[in-house]
Amino acid sequence: MRFPLSPALLLPAALLAGCDGNAGKSNVNDTVLADNGLATEPNGSIPVENETAVVITGQAFANTIAASDAFEIAAAKLAETKATVQDLKDFAAMMIRDHTASTDKLKAAAAVANPAITPDPTYTDEQKANLQTLKDATGAEFDTAYKSQQVTAHQSALAALQAYGASGEVQSLREFAAAVTPTVQEHFDRIKRL
């Protein structure tokens, strides 16, 4: 008998698979199959025919958020000088302030995990490509690209925070996710209005 999977359970897997997540960063050993105890395929892939849910590990979550924060800060530094609209420059200043604070909180939460976790802020391929787009863009083209990227990045970060905050395996990271979610929601709401 097959049961349909809840999108909320699959969200962390989708984030890791490439929706501004940590594609290429997670280790096969980081993947945990929920409820049915089935192992991954020999190549590390999840057997699709079994429709198993994936639970993101603390390390994978920390990496996702660390890379997200690093991307937000780098993109915002470009926006501070390249944006042509003052509202985007103001938003960029807020991104630098809030995502620097988020990074500090993430490091503190990861340090008290047992065992301790070291977040890896390495950009995903998508984040690298997005930063290159911003570096190459000028004028109104930059403004449009920055805003579009920020909507997508904050939507992805918000989904990761909410999913981990609801069912993450590391208590300190769950608490971090719950504490940071309102700020990321505020960012998401604000960039959509610009």
C-alpha positions in Angstrom: 0.0 0.0 0.0 1.3 3.4 -0.9 0.6 6.6 1.1 1.0 10.0 -0.5 3.8 12.0 1.0 3.2 15.3 2.7 4.9 18.2 0.8 6.1 19.4 4.2 8.1 16.2 4.7 9.7 16.4 1.3 10.6 20.1 1.4 14.0 19.6 3.1 14.9 17.1 0.4 13.8 19.5 -2.3 15.9 22.2 -0.8 19.0 20.0 -0.7 18.3 18.9 -4.3 18.7 22.4 -5.6 16.1 24.9 -4.7 18.7 27.3 -3.3 19.7 24.5 -0.9 23.0 22.7 -0.6 23.1 20.5 -3.7 26.4 18.8 -3.8 27.2 19.5 -0.1 25.3 16.8 1.7 27.0 13.5 2.3 25.1 10.3 1.5 25.5 9.4 5.2 23.6 12.6 6.0 20.4 11.3 4.4 18.0 9.5 6.8 14.9 7.7 5.6 11.8 8.3 7.6 9.6 5.6 9.2 10.1 2.6 7.0 13.8 1.9 7.8 14.8 1.3 4.2 18.4 1.9 3.2 19.5 4.1 0.3 20.5 2.7 -3.0 24.1 1.7 -3.4 24.9 4.9 -5.2 23.3 6.9 -2.3 20.1 7.8 -4.1 16.8 7.4 -2.4 14.6 4.6 -3.9 11.8 6.5 -5.6 9.5 3.6 -5.9 9.3 3.4 -2.1 8.2 7.0 -1.8 10.1 7.5 1.4 10.3 10.8 3.2 13.7 12.4 3.8 14.7 14.2 7.0 17.4 16.8 6.8 20.3 16.4 9.3 21.6 19.1 11.5 24.8 19.4 9.5 22.9 19.7 6.2 20.5 22.3 7.7 23.4 24.3 9.2 25.2 24.2 5.8 22.1 25.4 4.0 21.5 28.3 6.3 25.2 29.3 6.4 25.4 29.4 2.6 22.1 31.3 2.5 23.4 33.9 4.9 26.7 34.2 3.0 24.8 34.6 -0.3 22.5 37.3 1.2 25.5 39.3 2.5 27.5 39.1 -0.7 24.4 40.0 -2.9 23.6 42.9 -0.5 27.1 44.3 -0.7 26.7 44.4 -4.5 23.2 46.0 -4.1 24.6 48.7 -1.8 26.7 50.1 -4.7 24.8 48.9 -7.8 21.1 49.3 -7.0 19.5 52.4 -8.6 16.5 52.4 -6.2 17.0 53.7 -2.6 14.5 51.1 -1.3 16.8 48.3 -2.6 19.8 49.9 -1.1 18.0 50.1 2.3 16.9 46.5 2.0 20.5 45.5 1.2 21.8 47.3 4.4 19.2 45.4 6.4 20.3 42.1 4.7 23.9 42.7 5.8 22.9 43.5 9.4 20.4 40.7 9.8 22.2 37.9 8.0 25.4 38.7 9.8 23.5 38.4 13.1 21.9 35.2 11.8 25.3 33.7 11.0 26.5 34.5 14.6 23.4 32.8 16.0 23.7 29.8 13.8 27.4 29.3 14.8 26.4 29.5 18.5 23.5 27.1 18.1 25.7 24.7 16.1 28.5 24.8 18.6 26.3 23.5 21.4 24.9 20.6 19.4 26.1 17.2 20.5 28.3 16.5 18.7 29.2 20.1 17.7 28.4 21.1 14.1 30.5 23.5 12.0 28.3 25.2 9.4 29.8 25.3 5.9 29.0 28.6 4.1 30.1 27.3 0.7 27.8 28.7 -2.0 25.7 26.3 -4.1 26.1 26.4 -7.8 22.9 28.3 -8.1 24.1 30.9 -5.6 27.4 31.3 -7.5 25.5 31.8 -10.8 23.2 34.3 -9.1 26.1 36.3 -7.8 27.7 36.4 -11.2 24.4 37.6 -12.7 24.4 40.5 -10.2 28.1 41.3 -10.9 27.4 41.5 -14.6 24.1 43.4 -14.4 23.8 47.2 -14.3 21.0 49.8 -13.8 17.4 48.6 -13.8 18.6 45.2 -14.9 20.5 44.8 -11.7 17.5 46.0 -9.6 15.2 43.5 -11.3 17.7 40.6 -10.9 18.4 41.4 -7.2 14.8 41.7 -6.3 13.9 38.4 -8.1 16.8 36.6 -6.5 15.9 37.9 -3.1 12.3 36.7 -3.4 13.4 33.2 -4.3 16.2 33.0 -1.8 14.1 34.2 1.1 11.2 31.8 0.1 13.7 28.9 0.2 15.3 30.0 3.4 12.0 30.4 5.1 10.8 27.0 4.0 14.0 25.4 5.3 13.7 27.2 8.6 10.1 26.3 9.1 10.6 22.7 8.2 13.6 22.3 10.5 12.0 24.3 13.2 9.1 21.9 13.1 10.9 18.6 13.1 14.7 19.0 13.1 16.8 16.5 14.9 19.1 19.0 16.8 17.4 20.9 19.6 19.6 24.0 19.5 19.2 24.3 15.7 15.4 23.9 16.0 15.5 26.8 18.5 17.7 28.8 16.2 15.2 28.1 13.3 12.3 29.2 15.4 14.1 32.4 16.5 15.2 33.4 13.0 12.0 32.6 11.1 10.2 35.8 11.9 13.1 37.9 10.6 13.3 36.0 7.4 9.5 36.2 7.0 9.8 40.0 7.4 12.5 40.1 4.7 10.4 38.0 2.4 7.3 40.2 2.9 9.4 43.4 2.4 11.1 42.3 -0.8 7.8 41.2 -2.3 6.5 44.8 -1.7 9.4 46.5 -3.4 
